[in-house]
Every structure is written in C-alpha cells, then in structure tokens.
Amino acid sequence: MNKFFITGADGWLGRNLVVNLINGSYSQPVLPKNIYAFCLPNDEVKFLKNLEVNICLGDITDIASIKKFLSKAEGATIIHLCGIIHPKLKTSDFFDINYLGAKHILQISKQVSAQKIVLMSSNSPIGCNKSNNDNDIFNEFSAYNPYMNYGKSKYLMEKFANDFIAHHNTPKITIVRAPWFYGPHQPIRQTLFFKLIKEGKFPIIGSGKNKRSMAYTDNLSQGIILSASKEISNGKIYWLADKNPYTINEIVRTIKNVLTTEFDIQCKNTNMKAPSIISDMAYIADSILQSVGLYHQKIHVLSELNKNIFCSIQKAEDELGYKPKFELYSGMRESIKWCLENNIPI
C-alpha cells in the first residue's frame, strides 16, 4: 500500500484531503497508518489524532524538521499543501514558507527516493485576467504574471519545480493550481465573509460582474488524488476548481440564498456597493506596503475585489478524469452546515 506524506495536513484543505483518502472517495481507501501528517507545533491536531494518522510536528522552514518527517518516505507519495496566504506582518514569510519550504521538500524527497510529489500552487503566479470575457480565461498555457509577493513566491516555487523536473527523473512531480477555495474546516476569515454577506456589509466593488473561479475543498481533494495516482500527470500543471467561474454578484446572491433557504437565517436584501476606484486605491496602498516588506490582509483583499481571476479546468477533465461534484450552492451549503454544527455563529 502506498504511503502518503502530507504537509499542511491540519489546514483547511489538508483535513478534507485526509478524510477523502481514508474514505476512498476517489481512489482505493488508504489506511490511516499509511498517512503521515506534517503539522506545526502549535496546531491543535485533535481532528487528525481522531483519524489515527501518523503526526509529525515541525516547521516547513526548518530543514531538520523536513528530514525527520520524510525519513520513511522512500517510494511514497508526498502532497505538499503547506503554505501561507496572509502573513501577520512581513512579506518575507511568503518566500520562506511558499518558496524555500517547497524547495526543501523537493530536495529532500529526492534524497529519500520518494516516488511522487504533488505541489499545491495558486492562481497568483499567473495574476489577474484581462477581463471577464471568456476568451481571457486562464489555462495551462497562460503566461506568468505574478500578483504581488504571494504570487512571486508561488512563481518561484513553480519555476524551481519545473527546473527540477527538467534535470531529474525522480521523484515524479505534478503542480496543481487552486483559486479561492471554500469548504468545511474553514478559517475565521471565511466565516467573517459569510457574516458580512448576511448583514449586507460585504462590499461589491464596481458592477460585481467580475469573475472568480472558486474550488470546493472536496473538488480539490479529488483533483489532488487523481494527480497523485495518474501517470499522465507526471511533469505537468493542472488548474483545479469548480466547473464554472462565478461573478461576485452570483457568489453573494448564492450565499444569501443558502443561508435563507437551507438554514432559515435571515439576510439583508441590500448590499454595500462602492466604485471600482476603491479597489484601485487599495492596490496602490498594498503595492507600497509590500514594496517595503509589509503586509496588511484587509487592504490586500480589498485590492482584489474588482479583479477577474478565473480559469479553465478542461485539461484536468480531459487527462485526469476530474469531475467536480460540487458547485457553489451545494458547496456553500456544506460549508455553512459545518459552521453551525461546530457552534460557529454566522
């Protein structure tokens, strides 16, 4: 039985992936004893302990920690999910964690003779679409145009991985790119997103017709597992997301509909609206802050709210047999259900 070594296993996506591996949702079931989870020392890990997987505490920026984690990874599949999207203050965290962390994972995986690596990347190395026109959709041939320092760190990761692929036959490597994702085990910022929409306080910037690809975590888990198991994926990049992108208006409308229809949670009929220049100004502020090595999450998020960021999953569908089961309504229903079942108010 193949062993799986998963970094970021106690994260939002990691927990869902581990459950899908154990349940055999998209492959043969994997025994918990064959799953190794790399978690931060301050991670709660209660969820993973209950699943009875192997847990190794460490830091992705510490080479000794990675060596310890991968010491039994000969012939194994490594799924590298660990990364940082919103650092507390310094943009240097992007490069230390997203780039150097992945670089060390690749190098040490080679040393221990791992069989396969799936690297989680992002839409950010490719940046933003020119418009919401279908002709401007991203695919695997889209040129690199990194968005801010997060995008640069993931670009460097992809560049190193592609160079690694060019010079080494093993381990086999697949890069998967995920856009904005959602699903159970979500962090506080996603629950705040729901609250703002419920209260009519989420800002719709401009017309709200800009498109965003989103990925329900179960859909992502399917794509990751297929990438790990299909030989055709070796040395390739795939976009993974829900079947179709959504406009911001559609996202807000759907979440309100789910809250009201499925959970009898009343929402304000009105939405906060602001001109597109608000995001443009936030972009300037974000650029200035990041140019001096500083990061402010709310400014950064605001800077993206008028952007188009959407992708095609055609290649994953054609080559991997990727078939996302969830779309926005059903995915948001499960996300909100998880919040309420875990006493997280919306």
N, C-alpha and C positions, 0 to 999 in steps of 0.2 A: 504494500500500500504506500503510495506516495505521501511524503511528509510536506506540510505547508508551514512556512515561516512567515509570519505577518507582522510588519511594523505598523504602528498606529492602530493596533488591534482593538484598543479600548475607546477608539474615537467613534464619531457619528457613523461613518461608513464601515469602519472595521467591525463593529459589533454585528451589524447586519450581514456582512460578508461571512463571519464565523458561523452564524446561525444557518445561513444558506449552505455552507459547506457541510455542516453536521447533518442537516436535514436532507441533503442530496437533492436540493431543489433543481440544480442544473447540471448535475454530474452524479457519479456514484457517491453515496454518503461517505464522509471522511470521519473516522473515529476521533473523538476528542484527544486521545493520547498522541495522535499524529499531527496535531495542530500546536504550533509554538507561537505564542503571542509576545511581542516586544512592547513593553509599556513603560511610561515614565514612572519614576519612584513615587510621585505624588498622585498618580492615577488611582482611582478607587478600586478598580479591577474586580469588584464584587460580582458584577454581571458575568465576567469571564470565568471566575472561580466556580460559579454555579454551573457553568457549562463543562467544567472539569478539563479544560485545556491546559497545556503547559504554559506557565507565565515566567517571563524573564524581565526583570526590571533593569532599566538602563536609560541612557541618553544618546540620541542619534548623533550628537556632536562629539561623542566620546568613542574613539576607535576601539578602546579596550572593551567597552560595553558591547559594541557590534560584534567583535571577535568572539566574545563569550556567547552571545545569542546564536551566532551561526556556527558554533563549534561542531554541531551534529547535523549540519545541513548538506552533507555530501549526497548528491543525487536528488535533492529536494527542490520543491518549487518555492520561490520567495516572492511574496507580494508586498511591494513597498508602498504603503499608503501614508506613512508618516510625513507630515509637512505642516507649515504654518501659513495661514492666510492673513490673520490680523495680529501682528506682534503688539506687545504692550506699548512699546515706545520706539525702539530702534529698528531701522530697516536692515541693519546688518544681520538680524535674525533670519531674514529671508535667505540669505546666501549661506549662512552657517548650517541651517536646517535643510532647506529645499535643494540646494546645490551640493554642498560638501557632504551632507548626510547621505544623499543618493550616490555620490561618487564613492564614498567609503563602502557602502553596501555592495556596489558593483565590484569593486576591487577585492573585497574580502570574499564575496561569493565565488569569484574566480579561484581564489586561493583554496577554498574548501571544496571545490568541484561541485557546486550546486548545478542543477540541471536546467532550470528555467527561472527567469525573473520577469515579473510584470511590474512596470513602473507607473505610478499614478501621476499624470501631468494635468494640465488645465487648458482652458481656452486662452488664458492670459499671454502665453508666448506668441500667439497669433494676433492678439489685440482686439480691436473692435471692427465690425463690418462697416462698409462704406455707407450702407443704407439698409432699410428694411425690405428692399427688393429681393425677390427670390434668387435673382441672378447673382447677388452678392453673398450668398450663403457660403460659409466656410466648409472646406473638405480637406482631405489629407494632402492636397497639393497646394493649399493656401500658404503664402509666404509668411515667414516670421516677421512679426512687428510687435515686439513685447510691450505690454501695457504696464507702465510703472515698474517698481523694483521687484514686486512679486512676479510679474511676467518675465523680467530679466532673469530671476533666479531659476524659474522653470525652463526658460530657454537654455540657460547654461547646462541644466540637468539633461535636457533632451540632446543638446549638442555633444556633451560628453558621452551619453549613451550611444548615440549614432556613431561616434568615433570608435567607441568600444566594440560595437557590432562589426565595424569595418576591419578591425585588427584582431578579433578573437572569434573562434568558432563556438566556444562555450564560455559561460552558460548562454543559452538562447534568451533573447530579450524581446519583450513587447512593450511598447509605450501606449498607454490609453489616456485620452484626454476627456476630462469631465467638466461640464459647465456647472453653474449654480445647482447644487443638489439639495434635496429635501427628503424627509422620512423620519421614522421613529428614532429615538435617542438623540434628537436634535439638541443643539446648544441653546443657551439662553437667548442669543441674538435672533434666532428663528422664532421663538415664542413671542418676543417683542414685536417682530414683524406681524404676526397674527393679531396681536393686541392693537397695534396701530391701525391695521385694516378694519378691525371690528369697530373701533372708535372713530373711524373716518379721518384719522390723522396721518395716514401714510401718504407722503407727497407724490402725486402723479405729475411728473415734470413734462412740460410741453403737451403734446397731443395724447401721450400714453400709447401711441401706436408703434413705438419701437419694440423690436422683437428680442426675446430672450429664450435661449434653449435652457431647459431645466432637466434634471435627472433624478428620478426617484431612486432611493438607495437600493431597493430590490432590483430595479432595472440595471443599475450599475454593477451590483453583485453578479448578476447573470453575465454581463459583458466581461467582467474580470475573470470569472471562472472559465468562460469559453476561451478567452485569450490565453489563459494558463494551460488549457488542455488541448488546444488545436495547433497542430504543427504548422499550419498555413500562416499562423500569426507571427512566427519567428522572424525577428528583424523588422517588424512593421509597426506602424502607428495607426490607431483607430480612435475616432470620435465615438463616445458613448453618451447617449442622452435619451430622453423620451422621444417618441416617434416624431412629433412635430414641435416646432417652437411656439411660444405664446407671446402675445403682446402684453405689455404691462397692464393695460385695461382688462384684458382677459384674466390675468393672474389675480388681480384684485377682485374682480367680479366673481370668479370661481371660488375663491376662499370665503367670501361673504355668503355665497350660495351654500357651500358645505356647512359652514357654521350654523346657518339658519335652518336649512332643510334636514340635515343629519343629526344635529345636536341641540336644536331649539335655542341657540344662542343668538340673541338679537343684535343686529349690526346697524349702525347709522347708514342712512341711504346716501348721504353726501360723502364726497372725497375732498381732501385737501389738494388744491392744484397750484402749480407755480410755473412761471415761464422757464423755458429751456436755459436761459442765461444763468439761472441759479446753479445748475449743474456745471455749466461752463466756468463759473467763478470758483466753484468748489474744486474743479480740475486744476485751475491755476494755483489755488492755495495748496492742494495736495502735491502738486509738482514742486512747489517751493520748499515745502516741508521735507519731502523725500530727497530733494537735492542736497539737503544738509544732514541727511541720515535720520530724520524723524518721521514718525507715522501717527496719524490720527484716524481711527477707524470710521467715525461718523462722517468726517469730511471725505474720506476716500469712497465710502459707499454712496454718498450724495453725488460725487463726481461721475458715477457710473449710471445714474438713474435715467439719463436721457440717451444712453448708448444702445446700439444694436449689437448683440452678441449671440449669434445663433449658428448652428452647424448642421451638416447632413450626417446621418448615420448609415448611409447607403452601403458603404464599404463593409462595415461590421455586419450588416444584414446579409450581404451577398457572400462574404467569406467565412464568417463565424456562425452564421445562422442565428444571429442576435435578433430577438423578438421581444421588445419591451412590453411587459404585461400591463403596466400601469400608465395611465395618462393623468393629467393634472387633477381632475376631480377625484378619482379613486385614490390617487397617491396622497392628496391633501386630507382626504377622509381618514386614511390610516395614520397620518402624521398627527392630526388633531385628536383622534381617538387615543393614541399613545399618550399624549399630553394629559388628557383628562383621566385616563386610567392610572397615571402616575402622580395624580394630585398636583398637576402643574396648571394653574389657572390661566385662562385666556381672557 
